[in-house]
């Protein structure tokens, strides 16, 4: 099956894509690096080399590159914070809706009075979940709340955001919007790396977050490999 994978923090440290052939493509929005094996490519949303912070990611170049490479299905891996005590760190999730009100829009329609209807297709998620069972379970039907970054949210912000959704992150709403505009089918998969600031008394900073990401890396690598197998 021809699928493009899109990832970030966990992808950058993963061994799942070692040995894949490196490539790059230049779009009207900028240059995107990717790795390819067979009918699959993977793009690190943060770029190659020194990773870009969330607010500086060139989402338009990334999504345009995936479309120009001929892919119609996108499986995105995201690191998210939980807004619910019952959604604990280490949980794999899939969101089917999102809130992006607090951030500026990412769109291909800068000079046209148009815009795609928002949505997450998740057309491949049922197949993936079926193939991963019983080794992995995925919490589905969740709502993703996007913030701007690069800083984490304040406790006061989290008290508001937990009324809006189930998990919080900094990238998926932009990606889903852009995929919809180009007719790409966006599939959401994520790992809960942390409780959001103040949830279950948690305080969060970058050093602590990166430590949590590293603690989940081996399990995430196995999850990614199983997803690739399921879609091969």
N, C-alpha and C positions, 0 to 999 in steps of 0.2 A: 504494500500500500504506500502511495506517495504522500509523505507527511513532512512538514517542516516543524521542528521543535524550537521553542523560544524559551530562554531561561535566563537566570540571573545569578544570585549569590551561590546557590547550590551547584549550578552548572559549572561555574568558574572553578570550583574546587573538585569537581567530580572526575573520576577516572573512567566514567561510562563512555566518554567520547574520545578517549586516547586512541591514537591510531587512525582516526578519521582524517581524510585529506583536507587540507586547508585551502581556502579560496577567498576571493573578494569580488565585489560587484559595486560599480559606481552608479548611483541613481541621481535623478535631478535634485534630490534632497541631501545627498552626501554619500560617502563610501561606507559599505557594510562588509564586515568580515564574517565568514561562516566556515563550518566544517561539514564535509559531505562523506557519506558512505552509501553506496547503492542508490535507492530511491529516497533517501532521507537527507535532510540538512539540519544543522542546529545553528542558531544565532544566539549569541550572548547579548542581551539587551543593553548591558553596560559597556559594550565595546570590547576590543582586544587591548592587551597591555594594561595600563593603569585604568581601573574601572571608573566610569563616570558616575557621579551621584545621581539619584533618581530624578531630580528636577532638571538635569542637563542631558538626559538620554535623548538621542535623536530617534524618537519613535517613528517618525515619518520615513526616514531612511530605512529603518529596519523592516517595517511592514511593506514598503514599496519594493525593497529588495526581494522579500519572500515572494511577492506577486510576480516580479520580473523573472525570477528563477523558475516560474511555472507551477508554483504550489497553490492549491486551493484549500487545503486543510492545515490548520495550525494547532499544535498542542503546546500550550504555555504552562511552564512550571514556575510557580511563584512562592516566595517566602512571605508568610503573613503572620500578623499578630492576632491573637484571639481576643474578641470582645465578650466572650461568654465563659464563665467558670467551667462549664461542662465540656468545652472544646479545648482540651488540654494540649500543651506542647508535645510534639511528636505525632499529632493527628494529621492524616492526609485528608484533604478537602477538595471539593469541586463547587464553584459558585455558578449560579445560573442567572444572577442579576447583580447590579452594582449601582453605587452612588458615586457620582463624580462632580457634585455641585460645588465643592470647595476649591476646585482647581480650574485653571484656564483650559479651554478646549484644545485638544489635538485634532486637527482636521486637515484634509487635503483640499478643502473648499474655501481657501482664503479669499477668493475674489468671485465666488459664485453664490447666489442665493439658493442654497440647497444643503442638504445634510442627510446622512443615512439614518434610518430608524435604529435606535439602540438595541443591543441584544447580544447574548452569548449563545452560539449555536449548540455547543456541546454534543454534536452529532456522533462523535467517536467515544464519548465518555461511557455510555452503557456497555459497549464492547470491551473497553479497557477494564472497567470494573469487573465484568464477568471473567475476563482472562486472569486478573490478578488474584481472585478469590481462590482458596481461603487464606493465602499468605498475607494479603493486604486487604484492608477495608478502607473505603473512602466515604466520608460524610458528604452528602450531596444536598443540593437545593439551598445552598447558603447565599447570603448577600455580602458582597465585597464593598467596602467603603474605601475610596481612594483619597489620600491626602497628598500634599505637594512634596514634602521632604525638603532638604535632606535630613532635617532633624526629626526625631520621634515626636509623637503627639504629647501635649501636656495632659495632666490628669483631668483638668477641666474639659479639654477637648474630647477626651475619651468618654467622659460622662455623657456628652452629647452624642457622640458617634455610636455608642452602644444602643441608642434608641433607633439608629438607622440601619444597622446591619450586624453581621456575625463575626466578620474578620476585617482587619484593616491592612492596607498596603499602599504602595506608591506608584503602581504602574499599570495594573490590569485594565482600568477604565479607558485609558488612552489607547491601549492596544486593541481592546474590543471595539471601540469606536472606529478606529482606522481600518481594522479588518472588515467591519460591516460596510464601510464606504467603498471598499474595493471588491466586495463580494466574496471575501474569504471567510471560511467557517472557523470561528475561534472556539477552542476547547480549553476549559479552565481546570488545572490541577495545581494543588499547592500543598505545602508542608507548614504546619503551625510551628514556628520556631520559638515563640515566646507568648506570654500573656501581655496584652497591651498595658501601657503605663497605668498603674492603679488597680488593675483587675487582680483580684486575689492578693492585694497588698504588694503587687510587684512594682519595682522601679526598674527602668530600662535605660541603658546607654549603649553606645556603639560597641565598646569593648565587651560588655556582657552579651550583647546580641551576637557578635561574631563567635564568641565562645559557645553559645547555644547552637549556632549553625554547625560548628565543627563537631559538636557532640552528636548531631543527627546525621552527619555526612555518610557514614557507612550504610545506614538504613536507607537514606535517600538514593545512594548509588544503586543499591539493589532494586529499589522501586523503579528508578529510571530504566535500568536494564530490562526489567520485566515489561514496562510499557513499550519499549522499543521492540521486544520480542512479540508482544501482542499485535503490533502494527506492521510486522514484517511479513 
